[in-house]
Amino acid sequence: MLFNARVVAFLLGVSVGGITTAFLSLLSGISPLVLFTAFTLSFSSCFLLVYFSFEYLIVSELNEAYAMLEKLKKKDFKILKRSDKHALSPFKKLNYEIYSYASKKQKEIDQLKKLALYRREFLADVSHELKTPIFAAQGFLHTLIDGAIDDETVRYKFLHKAANSLDGLHRLVEDLFTLSKMEAGILKMNRARFNLYELAQEIIESLNPTADKKEIRLAFSPETCPDAWVWADQARIGQVLTNLIENAIKYGHNGGKVCVSIEDLPYQVALSVEDDGPGISPEHLDRIFERFYRVEKSRSKAKGGSGLGLAIVKHILEAHQSKVLVSSQVAQGTIFSFKLEKPQDQNGEADALPTVFQPSLPVSHGHPSPNLSKPPASIGL
C-alpha cells in the first residue's frame, strides 16, 4: 500500500493516549492503574477510529486512484466498473469520471491516428493515380515531338494512347470532384419517379459487350420484379448500378455469371448484384468503400478503374437515406445490395405489394445477410 493506515492510526493513538494520560497525571489522587487504563482506552479508541476511517474512506480510495493511474499509463481500460458511477463514495465517483474521461480521450486519439494514417495513404494514392496517366501521356507526346510524328502509323497510335491516358485522368478528376461535393453535402439529389428495372435493363444491355469479352453471363434473376418504381435520382442510381455491375464483371471469373436481382418489398425496392468471383476476405470488407482502397493493389491496378467507384456508390446511397451492404465468401462470390424508397401516392402510401426476399449466398465473419426489415443481400442465381 502506498499509504499505511495502520501506522497512521498507531501514531495518532499513541499521541492521543499520551496526551490523555499526561492530563490525568496532573490531577491528584490518580493511581497508576487508572492512568494505564485511560491510556489503553484512549489509544484503542483512537486507533480503531482512525484506522477504519483512513483504511476505508481515504487510504484505499487513494491507492485505487494510484492503481488506476498506472492502468491509464499502460492504456488498460478494462477495469472500469459501471457501478462506480452511482457509488456513494465521492472518491469512487471521481475515479469513475477520471477513468471515463481518459478512456474517451484515448479512443479519440486512436481514431485521430487512424484518420491520419488513412489521410497519408489517400494522399499517396492520389499522387500515384494522377501521376500515372500524366506520365503516360507525357511519354507518348514527347516521343512524337522527338521525331515519331513523321510516321503516320506511329503518330495515330501514340496520339490515341495519349488521349486514352488523358481521358482516364479526366474521369479520375471528375470522380474526385463528385466525391468531394457529396462529402461536403453540396451535391443534391434530383429525385423523381422512375422504373428501376428499366434502368437496370439499359445498363445491363450497355455492359453486355464488356461481359462478353470474359464470356460472363450477365442477366436478371428469374424472380426479378419488372414493376419496380422508386423515388430517387435516376442518373445517380444509374451510376451506382454501373459501378457495381462493372466491378462484378471486372473481378468475376471468365465464363462466370453476374446476376442482378430486384425485389418488391412493402415500402421499398431491393436490388442486389451478385457474382461468383473470388470473393473478398473478411479483413478487407470494412475498408472496400474507402477512396482508392484496393483488396489486391497489383491486380486491381492492372484491371483499371479509378479506385473511387465504391466510395461514390456509398455516398450516393447515403444521400438517398440508404446504404450499400456487402456480403462475401472467399472463392464463392460477393453480393452488393441496397434498397430505395418507393414513390408515394396522394394518400402517402406506397403503391406496391410485399414479396418474399431470400438471400442465396452464405456470409462469412460477422457480415450477415439482412432480412426483410433491412437492405437486401441477394437473390438466388
Backbone torsions as a table, in degrees:
resi	resn	phi	psi	omega
1	MET	NA	140.5	179.5
2	LEU	-73.5	-30.7	176.0
3	PHE	-123.0	126.7	-177.7
4	ASN	-99.8	103.7	-178.1
5	ALA	-64.8	-30.8	-178.0
6	ARG	-65.4	-41.7	179.9
7	VAL	-65.9	-44.5	179.3
8	VAL	-61.6	-44.4	-179.8
9	ALA	-64.7	-38.3	179.6
10	PHE	-64.6	-46.1	-178.9
11	LEU	-63.7	-44.1	178.6
12	LEU	-66.9	-37.8	178.3
13	GLY	-62.7	-43.7	177.7
14	VAL	-63.4	-41.2	-179.4
15	SER	-63.8	-48.8	-179.6
16	VAL	-64.6	-43.5	178.8
17	GLY	-62.8	-41.0	178.9
18	GLY	-65.2	-42.6	179.6
19	ILE	-64.6	-42.4	179.2
20	THR	-62.7	-45.6	-180.0
21	THR	-64.2	-41.8	179.5
22	ALA	-63.4	-39.6	179.2
23	PHE	-65.1	-42.6	-179.7
24	LEU	-68.6	-31.7	-179.0
25	SER	-66.5	-19.6	178.5
26	LEU	-75.2	-18.6	179.3
27	LEU	-83.4	144.7	-179.4
28	SER	-80.6	148.0	175.4
29	GLY	83.1	11.5	179.8
30	ILE	-93.9	120.2	-178.0
31	SER	-79.3	158.1	177.2
32	PRO	-58.6	-33.6	179.3
33	LEU	-63.7	-40.1	178.5
34	VAL	-66.1	-41.7	178.6
35	LEU	-62.0	-43.1	179.3
36	PHE	-63.9	-42.1	179.0
37	THR	-63.4	-41.8	179.3
38	ALA	-63.8	-41.4	179.0
39	PHE	-63.7	-43.4	-178.3
40	THR	-63.3	-45.7	-179.4
41	LEU	-65.7	-42.9	-179.8
42	SER	-64.3	-45.1	-179.3
43	PHE	-63.0	-46.9	-177.2
44	SER	-63.6	-45.9	-179.0
45	SER	-62.7	-46.4	-178.9
46	CYS	-66.0	-41.4	-178.8
47	PHE	-61.4	-49.7	-177.9
48	LEU	-64.3	-43.1	-178.9
49	LEU	-63.5	-48.2	-177.6
50	VAL	-69.4	-41.0	-177.3
51	TYR	-61.0	-52.0	-178.3
52	PHE	-67.8	-35.2	178.2
53	SER	-64.1	-48.6	-179.7
54	PHE	-67.9	-43.2	-173.4
55	GLU	-65.5	-43.5	-171.9
56	TYR	-101.5	-16.6	-178.6
57	LEU	-107.7	-28.5	-173.6
58	ILE	-124.5	-60.5	-170.7
59	VAL	-61.9	-47.4	-178.0
60	SER	-63.5	-36.6	179.4
61	GLU	-70.4	-38.7	177.3
62	LEU	-65.4	-42.4	177.6
63	ASN	-63.8	-37.5	177.0
64	GLU	-65.5	-36.8	177.5
65	ALA	-64.7	-42.6	177.4
66	TYR	-65.0	-40.2	177.2
67	ALA	-63.0	-37.7	178.4
68	MET	-64.7	-41.0	178.5
69	LEU	-62.5	-38.2	176.8
70	GLU	-63.9	-39.4	176.8
71	LYS	-64.1	-41.1	-179.5
72	LEU	-63.8	-38.1	178.3
73	LYS	-62.3	-32.0	179.5
74	LYS	-90.5	4.7	-179.6
75	LYS	58.2	38.3	177.8
76	ASP	-101.4	109.7	-176.6
77	PHE	-113.1	29.5	-175.8
78	LYS	-95.5	-6.1	-174.2
79	ILE	-99.0	1.7	-178.7
80	LEU	-66.4	127.8	-179.6
81	LYS	-106.6	125.2	-179.3
82	ARG	-64.4	-27.6	-178.2
83	SER	-67.1	-22.7	-179.5
84	ASP	-65.2	-21.7	-178.7
85	LYS	-63.4	-31.9	-176.9
86	HIS	-109.2	18.7	-179.1
87	ALA	-70.4	151.2	178.7
88	LEU	-75.5	-31.0	-177.8
89	SER	-69.9	128.2	177.6
90	PRO	-64.4	-30.3	177.8
91	PHE	-65.2	-42.1	179.2
92	LYS	-65.1	-39.9	176.9
93	LYS	-63.1	-41.7	179.1
94	LEU	-64.2	-43.5	177.1
95	ASN	-59.1	-42.4	-179.8
96	TYR	-62.7	-45.2	-178.4
97	GLU	-64.4	-43.2	178.9
98	ILE	-62.7	-45.2	-177.7
99	TYR	-66.1	-41.3	178.4
100	SER	-63.4	-43.4	-179.4
101	TYR	-64.2	-45.0	-180.0
102	ALA	-64.0	-40.5	178.7
103	SER	-63.0	-43.0	179.5
104	LYS	-63.3	-45.0	-179.0
105	LYS	-67.1	-35.7	178.1
106	GLN	-65.5	-39.0	176.5
107	LYS	-63.6	-39.3	178.1
108	GLU	-64.8	-40.7	178.7
109	ILE	-63.6	-44.7	178.8
110	ASP	-62.0	-39.8	179.0
111	GLN	-65.9	-40.5	178.6
112	LEU	-65.1	-38.7	177.1
113	LYS	-63.5	-40.7	178.9
114	LYS	-65.2	-42.0	178.5
115	LEU	-65.0	-37.9	177.9
116	ALA	-64.0	-39.0	177.1
117	LEU	-64.7	-44.5	178.4
118	TYR	-61.8	-38.0	-179.6
119	ARG	-65.4	-42.1	177.7
120	ARG	-63.2	-42.2	177.8
121	GLU	-63.0	-40.2	-179.4
122	PHE	-64.1	-45.7	179.8
123	LEU	-62.9	-39.7	178.1
124	ALA	-65.2	-41.3	179.7
125	ASP	-67.0	-42.2	178.3
126	VAL	-60.8	-45.2	179.8
127	SER	-59.2	-43.4	-179.1
128	HIS	-68.3	-44.2	-177.8
129	GLU	-64.4	-35.9	178.1
130	LEU	-75.5	-36.4	-175.9
131	LYS	-68.7	-38.7	-174.6
132	THR	-59.3	-54.4	179.7
133	PRO	-68.7	-32.4	179.3
134	ILE	-64.8	-47.6	-179.7
135	PHE	-64.8	-37.0	179.3
136	ALA	-63.6	-50.1	179.1
137	ALA	-63.1	-39.5	179.4
138	GLN	-62.0	-41.6	179.7
139	GLY	-63.9	-44.0	179.2
140	PHE	-63.6	-43.4	-177.7
141	LEU	-68.5	-40.3	178.5
142	HIS	-66.8	-34.2	176.2
143	THR	-62.8	-41.1	177.4
144	LEU	-65.7	-42.7	-179.7
145	ILE	-63.1	-35.0	-177.7
146	ASP	-75.1	1.4	174.4
147	GLY	134.4	-18.3	-178.1
148	ALA	-70.0	-11.5	-178.7
149	ILE	-66.0	-20.6	-179.6
150	ASP	-73.6	-22.9	178.0
151	ASP	-87.1	114.1	-173.5
152	GLU	-62.3	-40.5	-179.0
153	THR	-65.4	-48.0	179.4
154	VAL	-64.7	-39.0	-178.8
155	ARG	-59.5	-48.8	-179.2
156	TYR	-64.2	-42.5	-177.6
157	LYS	-63.2	-45.7	-177.1
158	PHE	-72.2	-37.1	177.1
159	LEU	-65.2	-38.0	178.2
160	HIS	-64.2	-42.9	179.3
161	LYS	-67.4	-39.7	177.8
162	ALA	-63.8	-40.3	178.4
163	ALA	-64.0	-40.0	178.1
164	ASN	-62.8	-41.0	178.7
165	SER	-63.6	-42.7	179.5
166	LEU	-70.0	-33.5	174.8
167	ASP	-63.1	-41.7	177.0
168	GLY	-63.4	-39.1	176.8
169	LEU	-63.8	-40.9	178.7
170	HIS	-62.3	-43.1	179.2
171	ARG	-63.7	-40.0	179.4
172	LEU	-62.6	-46.5	-179.8
173	VAL	-64.2	-40.9	178.3
174	GLU	-62.8	-41.9	178.4
175	ASP	-64.1	-42.6	178.1
176	LEU	-62.3	-42.7	180.0
177	PHE	-64.2	-44.1	178.4
178	THR	-62.2	-45.4	-179.0
179	LEU	-63.7	-40.9	179.5
180	SER	-63.4	-41.4	179.2
181	LYS	-66.6	-36.5	177.9
182	MET	-65.9	-44.6	-178.7
183	GLU	-66.0	-31.2	178.8
184	ALA	-83.3	-7.3	-179.2
185	GLY	75.9	18.1	-178.4
186	ILE	-84.2	-37.6	-176.0
187	LEU	-78.1	118.1	-178.3
188	LYS	-96.3	149.4	177.7
189	MET	-90.4	126.0	177.6
190	ASN	-92.2	90.0	-172.8
191	ARG	-81.7	143.0	177.2
192	ALA	-156.0	169.4	179.8
193	ARG	-87.5	124.8	176.7
194	PHE	-151.3	165.2	-178.0
195	ASN	-91.6	113.4	-177.7
196	LEU	-65.1	-34.0	179.2
197	TYR	-62.9	-45.6	-179.4
198	GLU	-64.3	-39.6	177.4
199	LEU	-63.4	-45.8	179.3
200	ALA	-63.2	-36.7	179.2
201	GLN	-63.7	-42.7	177.8
202	GLU	-61.4	-43.3	-178.5
203	ILE	-67.9	-40.5	177.7
204	ILE	-61.1	-44.0	179.1
205	GLU	-62.9	-38.3	-179.6
206	SER	-71.7	-27.2	-178.4
207	LEU	-97.2	-3.7	178.9
208	ASN	-59.1	-40.6	176.8
209	PRO	-59.5	-38.2	177.2
210	THR	-64.9	-42.1	178.8
211	ALA	-67.0	-35.3	-179.0
212	ASP	-63.5	-30.7	179.8
213	LYS	-62.8	-28.4	177.9
214	LYS	-105.8	10.0	-178.9
215	GLU	55.2	38.3	177.7
216	ILE	-94.1	131.5	178.1
217	ARG	-85.3	113.7	-177.8
218	LEU	-111.1	117.9	-175.2
219	ALA	-162.7	171.6	173.2
220	PHE	-78.3	154.5	171.2
221	SER	-74.2	156.0	-178.5
222	PRO	-60.6	-28.5	-176.0
223	GLU	-85.5	1.0	-175.5
224	THR	-61.0	136.8	-179.5
225	CYS	-90.1	120.8	-179.5
226	PRO	-77.7	-20.1	-178.7
227	ASP	-97.9	72.9	-172.4
228	ALA	-118.2	80.8	-179.0
229	TRP	-87.9	133.8	-178.8
230	VAL	-131.9	165.7	177.2
231	TRP	-115.1	99.0	-173.6
232	ALA	-162.0	177.4	175.4
233	ASP	-83.9	109.2	-173.0
234	GLN	-62.1	-42.0	-178.3
235	ALA	-64.4	-42.8	-177.8
236	ARG	-71.9	-38.7	176.7
237	ILE	-66.7	-34.3	173.4
238	GLY	-61.1	-38.5	176.4
239	GLN	-64.4	-39.5	177.2
240	VAL	-61.5	-49.8	-179.0
241	LEU	-62.2	-42.6	-179.9
242	THR	-61.0	-45.8	-179.7
243	ASN	-63.2	-43.8	-178.0
244	LEU	-67.6	-43.1	-178.9
245	ILE	-70.8	-40.0	177.0
246	GLU	-60.5	-41.7	177.4
247	ASN	-62.4	-42.6	179.8
248	ALA	-61.8	-39.7	178.0
249	ILE	-70.3	-44.1	-175.0
250	LYS	-60.6	-42.5	-175.4
251	TYR	-101.9	3.1	178.4
252	GLY	-78.6	162.8	178.9
253	HIS	-76.2	147.8	172.0
254	ASN	-60.2	133.1	-178.3
255	GLY	78.5	10.9	-178.9
256	GLY	-88.6	-155.3	-178.6
257	LYS	-146.9	148.2	174.6
258	VAL	-126.1	125.5	-174.9
259	CYS	-116.8	127.7	175.0
260	VAL	-104.7	126.8	-176.7
261	SER	-123.5	137.5	177.3
262	ILE	-127.6	126.9	-179.0
263	GLU	-121.9	140.6	179.1
264	ASP	-93.2	111.6	179.2
265	LEU	-104.6	172.0	-174.6
266	PRO	-54.4	-46.0	-176.9
267	TYR	-126.4	4.4	-177.0
268	GLN	-142.7	167.0	171.5
269	VAL	-116.1	129.4	-177.3
270	ALA	-105.3	134.1	178.7
271	LEU	-129.5	140.2	176.2
272	SER	-138.6	149.2	175.9
273	VAL	-120.6	119.2	-174.2
274	GLU	-122.0	134.4	176.3
275	ASP	-125.5	168.5	177.6
276	ASP	-114.4	37.7	-178.5
277	GLY	-78.2	-159.8	-175.3
278	PRO	-72.9	-13.6	-179.0
279	GLY	79.8	175.2	-178.1
280	ILE	-124.4	129.2	-179.3
281	SER	-70.8	152.9	-173.1
282	PRO	-56.6	-35.3	-176.3
283	GLU	-67.9	-15.7	-179.8
284	HIS	-99.0	-14.5	-172.4
285	LEU	-61.5	-34.8	-176.9
286	ASP	-77.6	-10.6	-173.9
287	ARG	-118.0	-1.6	-173.6
288	ILE	-68.6	-15.6	179.0
289	PHE	-93.6	6.3	175.3
290	GLU	-79.5	152.9	179.7
291	ARG	-64.9	130.4	176.1
292	PHE	67.5	6.7	179.5
293	TYR	-76.7	130.8	178.4
294	ARG	-127.7	138.0	-179.7
295	VAL	-64.1	-49.4	175.2
296	GLU	-124.1	102.1	-170.1
297	LYS	-60.2	-42.5	-177.0
298	SER	-66.4	-44.9	179.4
299	ARG	-66.9	-40.5	-176.3
300	SER	-66.8	-41.2	179.3
301	LYS	-65.6	-35.8	178.6
302	ALA	-66.1	-28.6	-179.7
303	LYS	-83.7	-7.6	177.8
304	GLY	84.9	-171.3	-177.7
305	GLY	95.7	156.3	-176.7
306	SER	-86.0	-14.5	-175.5
307	GLY	81.2	9.0	-178.4
308	LEU	-111.5	-4.3	-172.2
309	GLY	-57.1	-51.2	-177.2
310	LEU	-71.0	-31.4	175.9
311	ALA	-63.8	-40.7	177.7
312	ILE	-66.5	-42.1	176.8
313	VAL	-55.7	-48.2	-178.6
314	LYS	-58.5	-46.7	-175.9
315	HIS	-72.1	-36.0	177.5
316	ILE	-62.5	-45.3	-178.9
317	LEU	-69.3	-35.1	175.6
318	GLU	-64.1	-34.5	176.6
319	ALA	-67.0	-20.5	175.8
320	HIS	-96.9	16.8	-177.4
321	GLN	55.8	36.9	176.8
322	SER	-128.8	-176.6	176.9
323	LYS	-152.8	152.6	178.7
324	VAL	-95.3	131.7	177.1
325	LEU	-108.3	146.4	177.4
326	VAL	-129.7	133.9	172.7
327	SER	-132.1	136.1	-173.0
328	SER	-150.8	151.9	174.3
329	GLN	-137.9	127.3	-176.1
330	VAL	-56.4	133.3	178.1
331	ALA	72.8	4.7	179.2
332	GLN	-122.2	-22.7	177.2
333	GLY	130.1	179.1	-175.6
334	THR	-138.0	146.0	176.8
335	ILE	-125.1	125.5	169.6
336	PHE	-108.6	134.8	-175.1
337	SER	-147.3	155.6	177.2
338	PHE	-159.3	170.8	177.8
339	LYS	-127.1	150.6	174.8
340	LEU	-129.5	147.6	179.4
341	GLU	-71.0	145.8	174.0
342	LYS	-81.0	153.4	171.6
343	PRO	-67.9	149.2	-178.3
344	GLN	-105.3	148.2	178.4
345	ASP	-82.2	-172.5	-176.2
346	GLN	-64.6	-24.0	178.7
347	ASN	-87.9	1.6	179.0
348	GLY	78.9	17.6	-179.1
349	GLU	-112.8	143.1	179.4
350	ALA	-68.0	142.8	-173.9
351	ASP	-102.8	59.5	177.4
352	ALA	-154.8	160.8	-179.6
353	LEU	-101.4	148.8	-180.0
354	PRO	-71.9	150.8	174.5
355	THR	-134.2	165.2	-179.5
356	VAL	-79.6	137.4	-179.3
357	PHE	-123.7	113.8	-175.5
358	GLN	-122.7	125.7	174.3
359	PRO	-73.2	151.0	-178.3
360	SER	-116.1	-14.6	-175.6
361	LEU	-110.8	127.6	177.6
362	PRO	-65.5	152.0	-175.9
363	VAL	-114.2	148.5	-174.9
364	SER	-116.7	148.5	166.7
365	HIS	53.6	64.4	168.2
366	GLY	76.1	17.6	176.5
367	HIS	-121.1	72.2	-173.8
368	PRO	-69.7	149.1	174.0
369	SER	-72.5	133.1	-176.0
370	PRO	-74.6	160.3	177.5
371	ASN	-96.0	-163.2	-174.2
372	LEU	-66.0	-22.6	-178.2
373	SER	-85.5	-1.2	-178.0
374	LYS	-128.6	171.8	178.0
375	PRO	-59.7	155.4	-168.8
376	PRO	-74.4	161.4	175.5
377	ALA	-107.1	-52.7	-178.8
378	SER	-170.4	170.7	170.3
379	ILE	-125.7	145.2	-177.8
380	GLY	-58.9	140.6	178.5
381	LEU	-80.2	NA	NA
